[in-house]
Amino acid sequence: MCDDAAPLVCSMLTPQAPSGIAVVRLRGQGAVALLGRLLRRPRGQGVPKGARAAYGVIWQADRPLDEVIVVPQSSSRGECLDLCCHGGAAAARSLLELFAAQGVEVRPWTRLMPRLPLDSELLEALLAAEGDTQALLLAHQMSGVLKAAFDSLARLLRTAMRETGVDNCVEPASLRILAQSFAFGRFLREPPLVVITGAPNAGKSTLFNAILGHSRALTSPVPGTTRDPVEARFLLHGLPVRLVDTAGDVEREVDSLVAEGVGLARRLLADADLEIQLLESSAIGRAGSERGNQAARDTGKTFRVYNKVDLFASGSAIEAAPASSGPRRGLLGISALEGAGIPELLGALSRRLRFTDLLVHDGPLAVTPLQVELLERGLAALRQGASPATAEAALARLESYAGSLED
């Protein structure tokens, strides 16, 4: 629902990235009359009323500017219309410039939207979405699913405030699960960082290009070709991932430029959500061959991948069997040059990043650290021995973020 109708304003509501459509909102007293002067419909009808959408062409002077679908939006305070035009930034920008020439104030979308932090955070993430799955999941959270979860917590906190204590209160499992969902829900707002590491000439840049599906990093048989980290984004099941190709990590570097690149790679690795540690398949089972970042290995961030199975492994290019005695699970052999094993690698990345959990999740998701903090504070106020004052403080924080709930 649109907010206050005065003054007459307009804003672009969709991202500027390439897309099928873009949406421009025109809001305020006189919006219908203004659009009526600019819009031409096939049978000469005026601006649609009620909830009916209608096709037409926006004209600028004596020439057509763009085809649009006009969607009236209900509002108790004034007139509000959404114009769905051709995608990308150019068509929407032309409409904004036309409205500005008619005396309409062009505003950022944030000034047209609800002021509650919950709404703003979700909408900001949705407008910045890079993948279709990411956008759909965020839209689902905006539909009221996440607000309903916070409302449920608010009801429990009000009950705790009315009691002399909460000794008999049981922590709601659904809210605990919601707080824990931040482990993968956060990727809807901040794409995960995946860093490719390995020795010089292990094939890191070739793997980087294979994952992206095009040549982005320079490749060469000469070790040390990559000196500075190279970053790009790609979509995995409709969810964006930041992928970084790094300089080869060696024990001693005499080249200062290469050493600086290695240092940058190590700093990136400290912030990474996942490390693809690339090794040659000839290293399987060889003692002392699996060097790497020990801290990352201890935290479970490292995912070892064995490259060049076309050169070193016999049999299937995907099943790179270890040379050492005894079975070892989790080995993935690939040929980055030939593309063998890349689909399996992407599937493994999806599982390690918990994208698979996102794809099947149909309930509320915690997508920001503040949401987790509010949930944890609220749950703490419901635990045995907590005071009504603690519940009152948690409720005040919750309502300032997600809005108040009527009893």
C-alpha positions, 0 to 999 in steps of 0.5 A: 500500500502506498504512503502519504499522497503529497507531494507528487513523486516518482521513483524506480523500484527495480534494480538497474541490472538487466531484467525483463521489466522495470517498475516506476512508481508515480505517487501523489495527488494528481498522478492519475491526471498527469499519466492521463495526459501522457498515456495512450491506450489502444481504444482511447481509454483513460488510466485504469481504475481499481485493481485492473492493470492496463496496457498503453504507450507513454508519449513524449511530445510527438513520439512514443517513449515506451510501452507500459503496463499500468497497475493502480495501487490501493491507497487511503491517502492518494493516488499511486500507480506502478508503471511496468516498462521495458527492463534495465535502466534506460527505459525507466530512466527515460520515464523518470526524466519525463515525469521530472520535466512535468514537475514531479519530484524524483526520489530514491525508492527508499523514501517511498517505502515503509520506514521499519528496518525489517521492511527496508532491509528485505526490500533493499536486499530484494532490489539488489538481488542478482539471481531469480532464486534469490529474488523469489526467496526474499520476496517470500520473506517480504510476503509476511512470513518473517514478520509473522515469526516476529509477531509470534515472539512478540505475543510470547513476550507480552505474556511473559510481561504479564506474569510474575515469572516465566518458570513454566515457559518452554523455548519455542523450537520454531524460533530457535530454528529461525535463529539458526537459519542465519547460517544459510539465510545470510547468503540471500543478502551477502553472497558467500565468498569462495576462494580457490587456493593451491600451488602454482600451476595447479590449474586454479585459473583454469578452474576459475574460468570453468566454473564461470563458463567463460575466460575471465582469468589469464591462464598459462603453463608458466607458474605464477601467472596469476599475481593479484586475486581475480574476483567474479560472480556467478549464479549457482541454482539462481543464487549469487556466489563471489569466486576468487582466483588467487596467486599460487601459495608457495613456501618462499617467494623472492618476487615481491609482487608475487609475495604481495599477491599471496598475502592478499590471497591469505587475507581473503581466505580469512574472510572466506566462507569456503576454500577450494584447495586445488591439488594435482591428482598425482598428490593423492595418497602422497605424504606431505602433499596436502599443504594448505591453510591449517586454520581453514582446515580445522574450521571445516572451510576447506574443500579439497579438489584434485585436478588434472585427473586426465593426466594422472588418474586412470579410469573415471575422471570423476572418481579419483581413487586414492593411492594410499591404503584404505578408503577415503571419502569426499575425494573429488577429481576433476579436469578443469581444462576438459570440464570433467567433474565440474557439474559434480563440483558445483553440486558439492559447493551447493551442499557445502554452502547449504544452498540446498537447504535454501532451495527446500526451505519454505518458512521464515529465514533470518537474513541479517545479524540484527534479526538473530540478535533480536531473536536471541534476546527474545528467547533469552527473555522467555527462558526459566528465571527471566524477569518481566522487565527482561521481556519488556526490554526485548519487546521494545527492541523487537517492536522498533525493528518489526513494528508493533502487534496489536493484542 
